Amino acid sequence: MASLRSSAQRAKPWERSTGPRTPEGKAQSSKNAAKHGERSAEVIAQRHELNRALRLVADALKQ
């Protein structure tokens, strides 16, 4: 009986892999390597936008 490893090496599924094809799949797979995202550019941009909005609200309340 062949081991799982040897049968996978014979089948070579990595040669038929095409990766994500749709924009949604590509967007999802682009996040695969993220561990926690605390320092990712997307999270930092959202944090800056939130801080900007909070400053605008605080300034509006002062007036």
C-alpha positions as a printed Julia matrix, in Angstrom:
63×3 Matrix{Float64}:
   0.0    0.0     0.0
   1.45   3.33   -1.06
   1.9    6.02    1.49
   0.01   9.27    1.2
   3.23  11.1     0.46
   4.27   8.85   -2.4
   0.8    8.88   -3.96
   0.77  12.68   -3.81
   4.19  12.8    -5.43
   2.98  10.6    -8.27
  -0.21  12.59   -8.81
   1.6   15.97   -8.6
  -1.5   18.07   -7.83
   0.64  21.23   -7.67
   1.16  21.03  -11.43
  -2.59  21.38  -12.06
  -3.15  24.11   -9.49
  -4.21  27.38  -11.08
  -4.71  29.5    -8.0
  -7.53  32.01   -7.64
  -9.16  33.13  -10.87
 -11.88  35.56   -9.81
 -11.22  39.01   -8.3
 -12.96  37.85   -5.12
 -10.74  34.78   -4.88
  -7.62  36.84   -5.5
  -8.64  39.34   -2.81
  -9.21  36.51   -0.34
  -5.96  34.71   -1.13
  -3.97  37.93   -0.81
  -4.79  37.83    2.91
  -3.61  34.25    3.46
  -0.2   35.2     4.87
  -1.56  37.74    7.37
  -0.96  36.68   10.96
  -2.97  39.3    12.8
  -3.05  42.35   10.54
  -2.32  44.88   13.26
   0.36  46.57   11.15
  -1.07  45.95    7.7
  -1.42  48.91    5.37
  -5.19  48.42    5.17
  -5.64  48.5     8.95
  -3.35  51.5     9.33
  -5.26  53.4     6.63
  -8.57  52.6     8.35
  -7.15  53.75   11.69
  -5.99  57.05   10.16
  -9.4   57.59    8.55
 -11.14  56.9    11.87
  -8.84  59.32   13.71
  -9.5   61.97   11.06
 -13.26  61.51   11.44
 -13.01  61.69   15.22
 -11.03  64.94   14.98
 -13.68  66.41   12.68
 -16.43  65.47   15.14
 -14.46  66.87   18.09
 -13.84  70.13   16.22
 -17.52  70.39   15.3
 -18.55  69.88   18.93
 -16.15  72.61   20.12
 -17.82  75.21   17.9
